[in-house]
Amino acid sequence: MHKSGFKKNLTRVYEIAINYFVRGKEHPALSIIKPLPPFSGVKMNHNRFFCNCTLVLLFGFLITHSLNVLADNTWSYHQQSDSLTNRTYSFAQSPLPRPGLYDDMMLEIVCKDNKLQAVIDTDDLIASQGSRFNMEYQIDKKTPVTMQMKTFPDSKRKGYSYEFAKSMADDLLTGQAVFIRVNTMLRTVLSSSIALDNIAEPIKQVFADCGLGVASNVDSEPAYNLTGFEQDFSKLSEVQQQQVLAKIKKIMMEIK
């Protein structure tokens, strides 16, 4: 998966640097850095001085890179060109889960050739190319939904679905987080929890690219029900309650 391997290495290097500077201890991994030759054109007589300089430069990179990492922690909208057809397609892409807690998986809602597509992208083997597999997703504490996907013809780690793309995208717009489980050909289960922060705008842009609209139950208030009416009604004075009942009676008579 693009980005994920780099982030794993970056996270590990960050941990090494923190251990060295903050705790005053030397991480064993630094033995890899120390023997490295100095930068071209610079003479270093002391390995420790070279190591310190290397880590200082590393920290500088981490600080400047941190803004990009933070910005990458929410859903985002992208446009790319297909290398085979030279056609532009768009997609809403999820952030990566927190390192070490879950399997590395990313979700994408894609508009390509005017068709909506749900895509799962992992670092691990799912199934052989062109094979079907089951994926389950759960929005917050709602009932889990099982959908069938298919790996791409050229990938064992990336799958797609046209059939469930719209319903899944609509569901994603209704929650705070989505928990994903993917059943692999090795009879293992990949799992991940993905935040749904700032997902609305990227998804709506992809919908617009495909000429689709947002489901009527998304971004709207929950339907007014009898429980809500009873709670509001009980807060009214007796005079107000009589007025409301009179209006309801009139509406009911009109319906008949």
C-alpha positions as CSV (number, residue, x, y, z in Angstrom):
1,M,0.0,0.0,0.0
2,H,1.3,3.4,-0.9
3,K,2.4,5.6,2.0
4,S,1.9,2.9,4.7
5,G,5.4,1.4,4.6
6,F,7.0,4.8,4.7
7,K,4.9,5.8,7.7
8,K,5.8,2.6,9.5
9,N,9.5,3.3,9.0
10,L,9.0,7.0,9.9
11,T,7.2,6.0,13.2
12,R,10.0,3.6,14.1
13,V,12.7,6.2,13.4
14,Y,10.8,8.7,15.5
15,E,10.8,6.2,18.4
16,I,14.5,5.7,18.1
17,A,15.2,9.4,18.1
18,I,13.0,10.0,21.1
19,N,14.6,7.2,23.1
20,Y,18.1,8.8,22.4
21,F,17.4,12.4,23.1
22,V,14.7,12.3,25.8
23,R,15.7,9.3,27.9
24,G,19.5,9.9,27.4
25,K,19.9,6.3,26.3
26,E,21.3,4.9,23.1
27,H,19.0,2.7,21.2
28,P,20.6,-0.5,19.7
29,A,19.3,0.6,16.3
30,L,21.8,3.5,16.4
31,S,24.5,1.0,15.7
32,I,23.2,0.9,12.2
33,I,23.6,4.7,11.8
34,K,27.0,5.1,13.4
35,P,29.1,3.1,11.0
36,L,27.7,5.0,8.0
37,P,30.2,7.1,6.1
38,P,30.0,10.9,6.6
39,F,28.2,13.2,4.2
40,S,30.2,13.9,1.0
41,G,32.7,16.7,1.4
42,V,32.4,16.7,5.2
43,K,35.1,15.1,7.4
44,M,33.9,13.7,10.8
45,N,36.5,12.5,13.3
46,H,34.0,11.3,15.9
47,N,31.3,8.8,15.3
48,R,29.3,10.3,18.1
49,F,29.4,13.7,16.6
50,F,28.3,12.3,13.3
51,C,25.5,10.4,15.0
52,N,24.3,13.5,16.8
53,C,24.3,15.5,13.6
54,T,22.4,12.8,11.8
55,L,19.7,12.7,14.5
56,V,19.5,16.5,14.6
57,L,18.9,16.5,10.9
58,L,16.4,13.7,11.3
59,F,14.5,15.6,13.9
60,G,14.4,18.6,11.5
61,F,12.8,16.3,8.9
62,L,10.4,14.9,11.4
63,I,9.2,18.3,12.5
64,T,8.7,19.6,8.9
65,H,7.0,16.4,8.0
66,S,4.7,16.3,11.0
67,L,2.2,18.8,9.4
68,N,1.8,16.5,6.5
69,V,1.2,13.5,8.8
70,L,-1.4,15.4,10.8
71,A,-3.1,16.6,7.6
72,D,-3.2,13.0,6.4
73,N,-5.2,11.9,9.5
74,T,-8.5,12.7,7.9
75,W,-10.4,11.8,4.8
76,S,-9.2,13.5,1.7
77,Y,-10.3,14.1,-1.9
78,H,-7.9,13.3,-4.8
79,Q,-7.8,13.3,-8.6
80,Q,-5.5,11.1,-10.7
81,S,-5.0,10.0,-14.3
82,D,-5.3,6.4,-15.3
83,S,-2.0,5.4,-17.0
84,L,-3.8,3.0,-19.3
85,T,-6.7,5.1,-20.5
86,N,-5.3,8.6,-19.7
87,R,-8.7,9.4,-18.1
88,T,-9.0,11.3,-14.9
89,Y,-10.8,9.7,-12.0
90,S,-11.4,10.9,-8.4
91,F,-11.6,9.2,-5.0
92,A,-12.1,9.9,-1.3
93,Q,-9.4,8.3,0.7
94,S,-9.4,7.3,4.4
95,P,-6.5,8.0,6.8
96,L,-4.4,5.1,8.0
97,P,-5.2,3.6,11.4
98,R,-3.0,4.3,14.4
99,P,0.3,2.3,14.0
100,G,0.4,-1.0,15.9
101,L,-3.2,-1.2,16.9
102,Y,-4.7,-2.6,13.7
103,D,-3.8,-4.0,10.4
104,D,-2.9,-1.4,7.8
105,M,-6.0,-0.9,5.6
106,M,-7.3,2.1,3.7
107,L,-10.8,2.7,2.3
108,E,-11.5,4.6,-0.9
109,I,-14.7,5.6,-2.6
110,V,-13.8,6.0,-6.2
111,C,-15.6,7.6,-9.2
112,K,-14.1,6.0,-12.4
113,D,-15.6,6.0,-15.8
114,N,-18.7,7.5,-14.2
115,K,-19.1,4.5,-12.0
116,L,-18.9,4.5,-8.2
117,Q,-16.5,1.9,-6.6
118,A,-15.7,1.0,-3.0
119,V,-12.0,-0.1,-2.7
120,I,-10.1,-1.7,0.2
121,D,-6.3,-1.4,0.1
122,T,-4.2,-3.5,2.5
123,D,-0.6,-4.4,3.2
124,D,-1.5,-8.0,3.7
125,L,-2.5,-10.8,1.3
126,I,-6.3,-11.0,0.9
127,A,-6.8,-13.5,-2.0
128,S,-5.4,-14.4,-5.4
129,Q,-6.0,-11.9,-8.3
130,G,-9.6,-11.7,-9.4
131,S,-11.0,-13.7,-6.4
132,R,-14.0,-12.9,-4.4
133,F,-13.9,-12.4,-0.6
134,N,-16.1,-11.1,2.2
135,M,-15.7,-7.8,4.0
136,E,-17.7,-6.7,7.0
137,Y,-18.0,-3.1,8.2
138,Q,-19.7,-1.7,11.2
139,I,-20.5,2.0,11.6
140,D,-20.2,3.0,15.3
141,K,-22.4,0.5,17.2
142,K,-24.8,-0.2,14.4
143,T,-25.5,-3.6,13.0
144,P,-22.5,-4.9,11.0
145,V,-23.0,-5.1,7.2
146,T,-21.4,-7.9,5.2
147,M,-20.5,-7.3,1.5
148,Q,-18.7,-9.2,-1.2
149,M,-15.7,-7.7,-2.9
150,K,-13.3,-8.9,-5.6
151,T,-9.5,-8.5,-5.8
152,F,-8.2,-6.6,-8.8
153,P,-6.8,-8.5,-11.7
154,D,-3.3,-7.3,-10.9
155,S,-3.4,-7.3,-7.1
156,K,-3.8,-9.8,-4.2
157,R,-4.0,-7.0,-1.6
158,K,-6.6,-4.7,-3.0
159,G,-10.3,-5.3,-3.6
160,Y,-13.3,-3.5,-5.0
161,S,-17.1,-3.5,-5.2
162,Y,-19.5,-1.7,-7.5
163,E,-22.7,-3.2,-6.1
164,F,-22.2,-2.0,-2.5
165,A,-20.3,1.2,-3.2
166,K,-23.2,3.7,-2.9
167,S,-24.8,2.1,0.2
168,M,-21.5,1.8,1.9
169,A,-20.6,5.4,1.2
170,D,-24.0,6.6,2.4
171,D,-23.4,4.6,5.6
172,L,-20.0,6.1,6.1
173,L,-21.5,9.6,6.2
174,T,-23.7,8.7,9.2
175,G,-21.1,7.8,11.8
176,Q,-17.9,8.7,13.7
177,A,-15.9,5.6,12.9
178,V,-16.0,2.4,10.9
179,F,-14.7,-1.0,12.0
180,I,-13.6,-3.3,9.2
181,R,-13.0,-7.0,9.0
182,V,-11.7,-8.8,5.9
183,N,-11.6,-12.6,5.6
184,T,-8.6,-13.7,3.7
185,M,-7.8,-16.8,1.7
186,L,-5.4,-17.9,4.5
187,R,-8.4,-18.1,6.8
188,T,-7.1,-15.1,8.8
189,V,-9.0,-12.0,9.6
190,L,-7.7,-8.5,8.9
191,S,-9.3,-5.8,11.1
192,S,-9.0,-2.0,11.3
193,S,-10.9,0.9,12.8
194,I,-11.0,4.0,10.6
195,A,-12.1,7.5,11.8
196,L,-14.7,9.2,9.7
197,D,-13.6,12.8,10.5
198,N,-14.2,15.3,7.7
199,I,-15.5,12.6,5.4
200,A,-18.6,14.5,4.2
201,E,-16.9,16.9,1.8
202,P,-14.6,14.4,0.0
203,I,-17.5,11.9,-0.4
204,K,-19.8,14.6,-1.7
205,Q,-17.2,15.6,-4.3
206,V,-16.8,12.1,-5.5
207,F,-20.6,11.7,-5.7
208,A,-20.8,14.9,-7.7
209,D,-18.1,13.6,-10.1
210,C,-20.3,10.5,-10.7
211,G,-23.5,12.6,-11.0
212,L,-24.9,11.1,-7.7
213,G,-26.7,12.7,-4.8
214,V,-26.4,12.1,-1.1
215,A,-29.0,9.8,0.4
216,S,-31.9,11.7,2.0
217,N,-31.2,10.4,5.4
218,V,-27.6,11.8,5.4
219,D,-26.9,15.2,6.8
220,S,-30.5,15.5,8.0
221,E,-32.2,15.5,11.4
222,P,-33.5,12.1,12.6
223,A,-37.1,11.5,11.7
224,Y,-39.5,13.0,14.3
225,N,-41.1,10.1,16.2
226,L,-43.8,9.5,18.9
227,T,-41.1,9.4,21.6
228,G,-39.7,12.7,20.6
229,F,-43.3,14.2,20.4
230,E,-44.1,12.9,23.9
231,Q,-41.0,14.4,25.4
232,D,-41.6,17.8,23.7
233,F,-45.4,17.7,24.6
234,S,-44.7,17.1,28.3
235,K,-42.7,20.3,28.4
236,L,-45.6,22.5,27.3
237,S,-48.1,24.2,29.6
238,E,-51.7,22.9,29.7
239,V,-52.9,25.7,27.5
240,Q,-50.1,25.0,24.9
241,Q,-50.9,21.3,25.1
242,Q,-54.6,22.0,24.3
243,Q,-53.6,24.1,21.3
244,V,-51.3,21.4,20.0
245,L,-54.0,18.8,20.4
246,A,-56.5,21.0,18.6
247,K,-54.1,21.4,15.6
248,I,-53.5,17.6,15.5
249,K,-57.2,16.9,15.6
250,K,-57.7,19.3,12.7
251,I,-54.9,17.6,10.7
252,M,-56.3,14.2,11.4
253,M,-59.7,15.3,10.2
254,E,-58.2,16.7,7.0
255,I,-56.4,13.4,6.3
256,K,-59.6,11.4,6.7
